[in-house]
């Protein structure tokens, strides 16, 4: 059995709001295997996005440890951290908010190639075109502005940008919740196909178990900053053990067999 790609142990994070301490993460632990998708599910405010940002080192943890690809991820500093950052990438719910609205799609995709030294100036246009084609967009989209394409197309660009860094792990934070119903299935199919072809691992954050059922091998349910339960996706959907899990299944009655 292969070693886990990601191991998080006893993560804690608190914030201060109006003089009151709010616990966002309370002793959270999880593992993620190579090539696996872990669905992280919970109501708004349960700590899902905070956990993602701690794992990405966009927020510091108050306590706990993370190992990524066998390294002590939270202790990396300076050049070592910059070098290894490309191993974990994120796709946000609203890609337009994550992009420079005046940038071209080609510029968005060329940035990680330049930052991580993955292609020289002459090679970047070819690599950008190949990335677009991998996510189902014409290479000619490189000349378009990010504001000129539809929401579904922007999410494909966001996925291409994550792929550009050649990561081992992609964190998806509600990647289809802002999309039309007709587009969601195509994006989920693309995400699944890329995992099969590249052996990627995914942490897939959502509040909808119906979406997670289509993409995740395992599910971890969060409630009030803690992992309420975790298990294989069919098991969690068929027989949730936690109150939070039962509430999520009840909110999506089409899941009940």
Secondary structure as the mmCIF struct_conf table of DSSP 4:
data_model
#
loop_
_struct_conf.conf_type_id
_struct_conf.id
_struct_conf.beg_label_comp_id
_struct_conf.beg_label_asym_id
_struct_conf.beg_label_seq_id
_struct_conf.end_label_comp_id
_struct_conf.end_label_asym_id
_struct_conf.end_label_seq_id
HELX_LH_PP_P HELX_LH_PP_P1 UNK A 2 UNK A 4
BEND BEND1 UNK A 5 UNK A 5
STRN STRN1 UNK A 6 UNK A 17
TURN_TY1_P TURN_TY1_P1 UNK A 18 UNK A 19
STRN STRN2 UNK A 20 UNK A 32
TURN_TY1_P TURN_TY1_P2 UNK A 34 UNK A 35
STRN STRN3 UNK A 37 UNK A 41
TURN_TY1_P TURN_TY1_P3 UNK A 44 UNK A 45
BEND BEND2 UNK A 46 UNK A 47
HELX_RH_AL_P HELX_RH_AL_P1 UNK A 48 UNK A 55
TURN_TY1_P TURN_TY1_P4 UNK A 56 UNK A 57
BEND BEND3 UNK A 58 UNK A 59
BEND BEND4 UNK A 62 UNK A 62
STRN STRN4 UNK A 63 UNK A 68
TURN_TY1_P TURN_TY1_P5 UNK A 69 UNK A 70
STRN STRN5 UNK A 71 UNK A 72
HELX_RH_3T_P HELX_RH_3T_P1 UNK A 73 UNK A 75
HELX_RH_AL_P HELX_RH_AL_P2 UNK A 78 UNK A 84
HELX_RH_3T_P HELX_RH_3T_P2 UNK A 85 UNK A 87
STRN STRN6 UNK A 88 UNK A 91
BEND BEND5 UNK A 93 UNK A 93
HELX_RH_AL_P HELX_RH_AL_P3 UNK A 95 UNK A 98
BEND BEND6 UNK A 99 UNK A 99
TURN_TY1_P TURN_TY1_P6 UNK A 101 UNK A 102
BEND BEND7 UNK A 103 UNK A 103
STRN STRN7 UNK A 104 UNK A 104
HELX_RH_AL_P HELX_RH_AL_P4 UNK A 105 UNK A 115
TURN_TY1_P TURN_TY1_P7 UNK A 116 UNK A 117
BEND BEND8 UNK A 119 UNK A 119
HELX_RH_AL_P HELX_RH_AL_P5 UNK A 121 UNK A 134
TURN_TY1_P TURN_TY1_P8 UNK A 135 UNK A 136
HELX_RH_3T_P HELX_RH_3T_P3 UNK A 139 UNK A 143
BEND BEND9 UNK A 144 UNK A 144
STRN STRN8 UNK A 145 UNK A 145
HELX_RH_3T_P HELX_RH_3T_P4 UNK A 146 UNK A 148
BEND BEND10 UNK A 149 UNK A 149
HELX_RH_AL_P HELX_RH_AL_P6 UNK A 151 UNK A 164
TURN_TY1_P TURN_TY1_P9 UNK A 165 UNK A 166
BEND BEND11 UNK A 168 UNK A 168
STRN STRN9 UNK A 169 UNK A 173
BEND BEND12 UNK A 174 UNK A 174
TURN_TY1_P TURN_TY1_P10 UNK A 175 UNK A 178
BEND BEND13 UNK A 179 UNK A 179
HELX_RH_AL_P HELX_RH_AL_P7 UNK A 181 UNK A 198
STRN STRN10 UNK A 201 UNK A 206
BEND BEND14 UNK A 207 UNK A 207
HELX_RH_AL_P HELX_RH_AL_P8 UNK A 209 UNK A 215
BEND BEND15 UNK A 217 UNK A 217
STRN STRN11 UNK A 218 UNK A 223
TURN_TY1_P TURN_TY1_P11 UNK A 224 UNK A 225
STRN STRN12 UNK A 226 UNK A 232
HELX_RH_AL_P HELX_RH_AL_P9 UNK A 233 UNK A 238
BEND BEND16 UNK A 239 UNK A 239
BEND BEND17 UNK A 242 UNK A 242
HELX_RH_AL_P HELX_RH_AL_P10 UNK A 243 UNK A 250
TURN_TY1_P TURN_TY1_P12 UNK A 251 UNK A 251
BEND BEND18 UNK A 252 UNK A 252
HELX_RH_3T_P HELX_RH_3T_P5 UNK A 253 UNK A 255
#
